[in-house]
């Protein structure tokens, strides 16, 4: 369960804003991802959700004992899942260490601090941004790193 919650954490408008079809604040993929990570670090749920499309492909790639998985996550599921994660892990903070952009794809190396039992965790995330919203996210880690 701990791995599942943290994997959900890395997944990446308010629900009403996103569902209303209102235009995003920016369509630049790197700006969207930076906003996503900053909002996640601040535990600002509405601001965080504003960066996601109504439906998100979420891919968890692990090289350890947990199998790779692909999930299609709806916006309201992100709200309930991340709301619980933000409540359960109030000290977690996220920082982009490195970033690369190719068209609609943004690749980041990220560090998480404040995760219970770890000084810090590092992983790689790949975001696909379309129309100013994240619509796909891949996270990569080794089996001993529950952070991604």
Secondary structure as UniProt FT lines:
FT   HELIX           2..9
FT   HELIX           15..20
FT   HELIX           29..42
FT   HELIX           45..49
FT   TURN            50..51
FT   STRAND          52..62
FT   STRAND          69..74
FT   HELIX           75..88
FT   TURN            89..91
FT   STRAND          93..102
FT   TURN            103..104
FT   STRAND          105..113
FT   TURN            116..117
FT   STRAND          120..130
FT   TURN            131..132
FT   STRAND          133..141
FT   TURN            143..144
FT   TURN            146..147
//
